[in-house]
Amino acid sequence: MFDWLPQNVWFSVGLKVFFALMMIGAVMTMAGYSVLAERKVSAWMQGRVGPNRTALPFIDYIPIIGPFLRKLGIFQPLADGLKFLFKEEIVPGHVNKFYYYLAPLVALVPALTTMTVLPFGQMYWPDGTTSILALADLEVGILFVFAVSSLGVYGIALAGWSSNNKYSFLGGIRSSAQMISYELAMGLSLLPVFLWVAVPGAQESGLSISGIANSQEGAAWLFLVQPVSALVFLIALFAETNRLPFDMPESETDLVGGFHTEYGSFKFGIFFVAEYAHIVIGSAIFTLLFLGGWHFLPFMNDPWPANWIGTLLGVGWFLAKTVFLIFFFIWIRWTLPRFRYDQVMHLGWTKLLPLALANLIVYVIIVTLIDQSNSTPF
Amino acid sequence: MAKTVVLERKPLSLSERTYLPQIVTGLKTTFSNMFKPKVTLQYPEEKPVIPNNYRGVPTLVKDPNGREKCVSCQLCEFVCPPKAIRITPGSVPDDQEDREHVEKAPQEFEINMLRCIYCGYCQEVCPEEAIFLQDQYSSSGYSREEMVNNKQKLYELGGTLPDHHYKWDKKKEAEELGNAH
């Protein structure tokens, strides 16, 4: 990939570290601005204006642009972050200190680890070859994502337990129960996708995220081919990221603040960022799996040239889809009320799981029929 | 008598039981809400319109001739439920021509805004129409002392309101015509 660069172990390690830092920067920035988007979009949907006061000294004095940015609340995440950083750190006396401090880290680390296998574009090299832009383009990327992202629930359960608070404890319990119920449906909903992509003779590995994304180039996006899978996956994604209508661990109306009731200042901030990082990464995964990743539109070849411009446009297009999905998450949150806890369990076990199973069986039959007739789908 | 119609509740259809069409409708509603005009008021820059009969901070008013109307009868002090008003009565000096026939005036008039409950009884009870709860709705201060409005402050807040009676003019006129009252 980097043949033109000096071949040195330390240099390539340094390069990887640099890329990793850039990726962390990008995802964390997106998480921060998702918080702003959440506040702004919720305000607009409720006939309000949203944060529009924060201003940076010099930028605010630029005519037109300065006030425009201030009205958009562009600097609000900065102010929020600083507030979290400088607030007094209060640790209640009744908590289990070790796990209380550990929990936010356990919540944040999986959220940030999943992004290592997240491809975000395709590099077109001058010699005509292409390579995937990702920190590590694993052959089994999607399995890695599932394995690691599910660990995030430990942070929530741990926070709920170590807080020694009934509300927090209920939040943690609900979170783990919800995670178990929806993880199954989520995994099952993706099996037809792997089956579809990994037909005999296909070049890509059916479990590689970039392979799945690339298989949708110039063909039908997978949500058109497998709408039920996409729907079940999307619903399970809402549950996995603890977003309304499934935000059982938080459910502020019945559990005060849920698992983070006893958390304040920066530790709360970490939970907050982890939650939004999950949303960002979940949106990116859904984009890659069902919305064609960095490819233009279904049934259309990428209109951009196969050079560095095409690379940038592809990444931009991927980001645009991801941002739209983040907006969709927010949009759903301010449209649907929260499900009751038993309804969540009911939906997960008696509706989504059988639906995902039936969907799998149907696609097994379809894929087998197609394979038998020796034709490749689409 | 209107006849009660009992509507038959039909069983939900399959599409209704998935809730998905309903969710789409809800999404449409929230999305269209994003582009409706906002109802928020940018408060310190934009002030709300205060209706005429608003009960704001109690103030003392002067009549159009610039004379203070309060005669320190202390009715408001007596009626005030939280005892926020304290009046020190005083007499009007004889040498003030424009205040002839006015018998008394408050020497000091204090309303403690930390006690006031904005009930408006003082305005209701005042026989001279001298105290009004006007459109002032925001009062703040850094100390308790600052929150006690004295006479000067009360007149500043109150200003002048139109007067229908000109009681003291009438009294003067009547006396000049030989009537005692």
Contacts between the chains, C-beta under 8 A, distances in Angstrom:
chain1	res1	chain2	res2	distance
A	41	B	34	7.3
A	44	B	33	7.3
A	44	B	34	4.2
A	44	B	35	8.0
A	44	B	38	7.8
A	45	B	30	4.8
A	45	B	31	7.9
A	45	B	33	5.0
A	45	B	34	5.6
A	46	B	33	7.3
A	47	B	33	6.6
A	47	B	36	6.2
A	47	B	37	7.8
A	47	B	38	5.6
A	47	B	39	4.8
A	47	B	40	7.4
A	48	B	38	6.2
A	48	B	39	7.4
A	48	B	40	5.0
A	49	B	38	5.3
A	49	B	40	4.6
A	49	B	42	7.6
A	331	B	27	6.2
A	331	B	30	6.4
A	331	B	31	6.9
A	332	B	23	8.0
A	332	B	27	7.4
A	334	B	30	5.7
A	335	B	23	7.2
A	335	B	26	4.5
A	335	B	27	5.3
A	335	B	29	7.5
A	335	B	30	4.6
A	336	B	23	6.6
A	336	B	26	6.6
